[in-house]
Amino acid sequence: ELKMHLRVYELDPGVRAVVHAHPLYATMWAVKGEGLHCRMLPETVVAMPDVPLAPYATPSTHQVPDSITPLVPGHSACLLEQHGALTWGPDLMTAYLGMERLEYTAELMWKLREAGAERDLPAGEIARIKEIFGV
């Protein structure tokens, strides 16, 4: 998926690394057709509050980079519908750790939903965390 990687670099000059993978839980959300809205822990509010879903695109075509184009600004990760996940950052370690964070969050959200225990932080606390951390 070289075209997809190159598109991220094109869209955000601060990006120096892109990671594409198919981790189990993130890919399950991608197959399910659902992005992640992570407001259950202070860490997710700060580091990865939203992981949007790029619409399905045929692998190795220009449809793939086109599908992520609107998602790159303002995000550091996205899910690829019925495909996998993508993270990016200013260096390889940041992009890699973003993928690790994405998979951990995807697994946690999946298991919480399965247990009927999904619960976001209260809106006031989310606003407070965003203010404290400047996000």
N, C-alpha and C positions, 0 to 999 in steps of 0.2 A: 504494500500500500504506500509506495513511495510518494505518489501524487498527494495523498492525504497529509503526509509529514511535511512535504514542501509547502502546502497551502498554509499550514499553521505558521511556519517561518515567515511566509509572505505577509500574513495578516498581522503578526505581532513581532516587531523587530527586537523586542526584549527576550523572545524565546530563543534558547540555544539548545534545547533538547526536547524530543517528543518520544513518548513511550506508547506503543500499541500492544495490547495483550488481550487474552480471553480468559480472565480469571472467573472462576465458577459462579460466584454470587452476582458479580457485576453483569456477567453475561446472561444470567437468569433474568435479571431486571430488563436487560436489553431485548431478550426474546419475548418477555412479557409485554414489551412496548411501553415501559414506564421509566421516566427519569427519576432521580432521587432529590427530594427536598429535605435536607438534613438539619433539623432544628431541635434535636433531642438532647444534645450535649453541647456545652460551651465550645468544645474543640471543633465540632462540626460547623457551628455558627460562624466561627472565626476562619477556619481553614478551607471548608468545602461546603458552603450552605446549599448550593444548588448544582446538581449535575444533570444538565439537560440531555434529552434524547434526540440524536440526529435521525432523521427519517431514513428508512431502509434505502440502500443504494447497492447496485450490483458491484461486487468486488472487482478491483483493478480497472474501473472505468472512471471517467471524470465526474460521474454522479457522486462518488464518495467524497472527494474534496468539496464539491458544491454543497453536499448535505451538512458539512460541518462549518461552512463559512459563516453563517450568522451566529454560531455558538461560540466561536473563539474569543471575540471581544467580551471582556467581563467575566470570563470563566477560566479555569485551569484544568478542566476535565469535561468529558462528555461520554455518553454511552452511544454506541452505534447499533441501531435497531437490528435485531436478529443477527448480530455479528460479534460485538465485544466492547472494548473500552479504549479510551484514548486520554492521556494526560500530557501536560506540557509545562515547561518552566524555564527559568533562566540558566539552569545547569542540569546535568544528567541526574544527579542525586535528588534534586527537587522534583523532577518529573517522575523518577522511580518511586520516591516516597509518596508522591501523589497517587500513584497506582496502588501502593500498599494501603494508603488511607481510604481510597475509593473501595477497595475490596473489603476491608474491615467494616466500613460503614454499610456497604451493600449487604454483607452477611448479617450484621447486627439488625438492620432494618427488616430483612427477610424473616429472621427468627422472631423478632418482636411482633411483626404482623401475624406470623403463624400462631403465636401464643395469645393473640388478641390483646397485646400489651403496648401498642404504639402510643407514645405520649410525647408531644413536643414541650419544650420549655414554654412558660407563659410569655405572651407577646411583650409585656413590659420588661421581662428579664432579657429577652432577645435584643430589644432596643438598647438596654443598658450595656450588654456585652459588646454590641456593635459600636457603641459610643466609646467605651473604654479602649477597645482594640483598633478603632479607626477603620472599621470595615463597613 
